[in-house]
């Protein structure tokens, strides 16, 4: 059953928070699943995107590949990626994680590349003049100076992933998307409150993720 706009009324929001309060076990389990799925996607995207972006930025080559590949992947809607993944991953968590990696990878790759490629050439030349080897310049000069922008990309990607992981509900991928899908299929008398409950939890989780990532960035990024 499709929910219409007339199904959502002011009191529906109160009912949604009451649903969350009355079902703490369900909401916690689905929130935990949501975090696991999002964490796996961000972790995989970082393992692929950060090293490639740093390497391309260090050698100052491959900008065409990095930027254009990122733009192509960004243009793919996550829902379409999930639909494509049904052909070789089927339904379930793996398909959702794949779609979220495709979503997060371009942002992380682009920021890592731009961050390292844009390091002040004078700082690099000064390090080279001090006798540092290329790998020392990369580890001691370029990466520390590029960390703020690298973490900005990771932070943005993390928020995107947490917010978009709700699409996993349409393929049984778990997380808060399951609650939203259940609400869409429920009767109009209880469906809207369930949908809003899942959506509110996902929105709050995205905001908390952004705040926590900002704290991590402050702790990790070296001060000038």
N, C-alpha and C positions, 0 to 999 in steps of 0.2 A: 504494500500500500504506500502510495506517495503522499507525503505530508505537504499540505498547502500552507500559504501564508496565514490563512485564517486559523490554522491550528496553533499558532504561536501567539499567546496573549500575555499581558503583563504578569499575571499570576503564574505563568508557566516557568518564569525564571525562579520564583520562590520554590516551586515544585521541584525544579532541577536540583537546587541546593539541598532540598529535603531528601531527594533521592540519593545524593552523595552521602548525606549524613546517615541515612538508614542502611546503606550498603557499604560500609567501610572496607570489608574484606574484599569484595569484588573490585572496588575502585583501587585499592592498594595493589592487588594482583595485576590488574590491567595496566596500572601506572608503571609497575616494575617491568612488565613485558615491554611496554613502550620505551622505557629507558634502555633496556637491553638491546632492542632492535636498533634504536638510534645510536647507541654506543658502538655497536658492531659496524654500522654504516660509516660513522665518523672515523673510527679507527682504521678501517680499510682504505677510505679515501685519503686519510693522512699518510698512511704507509706508501701509497702510490703517488699522490700528488706532491707532497712536500719534497721528497728526494729529487723527483724529476724537475720540479720547478727550481729548486736550488741549483741543480747541476746546469740546467739551461741558462739560468741567470749568471752563474759563475763564468761560463765560457762565452757568454754574450752571443749565443747563437740559438737558433730554433724558436725565435719569437713568433714566426709565422705559424709554426706547428702549435705552439702553446696557446696563443691567442685564438686562432681559428678553431682548433679542436675544442677549446673551452666554449666558444660561442655556439658551435654546433650542438654540443651537449646541453648547453643552457636552453637552446630553442626547443628541446624535446620535453613535452609535458610529462610529468611523473606518471600520470594516469595512462598515457600512451606507452611509456616504458614498461609499466606493470603488465599491460595487455600484450606487449611483445614478449615479455618474459614468460608468459603462460605457455608459449610454445616449447620452451626447453627447460624451464624451471618448475612449471606447474603452479598450483596454488600452495600457499604457505609462506613461512617467514623468509625463506631464501629469495623468493621473488621480490618481496618488499625491500629487503636489504639491498638487492641489486639495483632497484630503482632509486633508492636513497643514495647509494654510492654515486650513481650517475648524476644525481642532483648536486652532491657536495663536492665531487672531484674537480669540476671546472673552477669553482671559486677558490679552492685551496691551491690548485695548480697556478692559476693566474696571479694570485697574491704572492705566492712564494717566488715566482719568476720575476715579477715586477720589483719585489722587495730587494732581492739580491742584485738584479741587473741595475737597479737605481742607486746602489751604494756610491757614495762620493768617490770619484776616481782619485782625488788627491789623497784620501785615506789609504786607498789600495797602493798607490805609488809610494807613499811614505812607508808602508809596511814592507813593500818590496825593497825599498832602499835600505831598510834595516836588516835585510838578509833573510826575511821570511820566505819560505818555500810556498808554492801554490796552495797546498793543503792547509798550511798554517794560516795563510791569508784568509782562506775560506772559513776556517773554524774560529779564528781569533778576531777577525775584523769584519768580514762580510756578513756572516750569520748573526753575530750579536747586534750589528747595526740594522739588520733586516728583520729582527724578531718582532718588533711592534706591528709591522704590516703583515707578517706571516700569521701572527696570532689574530689579527683582525679578520683575515680570511677564514681561519678556523672557527672563530666566534660566529661569524655570519653564517657559515655553512652549518654549524651546530644548530642554530636557531631555525634555519630552513628545514633541516632534517627532522627536528622534534615536531615542528608544526605540520610537516607534510606526512609524517609517519601514520597519521590517521587514515590515509588512503588504504593502508593495509587491511582494513576491515572488509573491503570488498572481495578480497581473495583469501580470507581466513588467516591473515598474517599475524593476528594477535594485537595486543596493545589497546589503546583507547579507541581505536577505529572500530573494534568489535562492538563496543557499547553504542557508538553512533549508528552502525549498521543495524544493530538490534532495534534501536529506537525507530529507525526508518521503516523497518518491517513490522513494527508493532501497531496496535490500534491507535486511532487519533486521540483517544482519551489518555493514554499514557506515553505514546511515542514521543511527543515533543519534549517532555521533561527528560526523557532518557537521552535524546539527541543533544539537548543543551547541557546536560550533565557531562557527557563525554567531551563536548566541544569546550566547555569551561575548564575542565581539567587539562585538556591539551593546550589551551591558550595560557593558562597559569604556568604550566610546565615549561613552555617556551620562554616566558618572561623570567622565570627562575633560572633557566639555562643561560640566558643572556647575562644575568646578574652574576652568576657563578663564574662564567667564562671571563667576565671583566675582572673579577678578583684573581683568577688564575693568571691572567695576563699581567696584572700589576705585580704579582709575586715572582713571575718567571722572567719577564722582560727586564733587562738591566737598566738602571737609571743612568742618565747622561751625566 
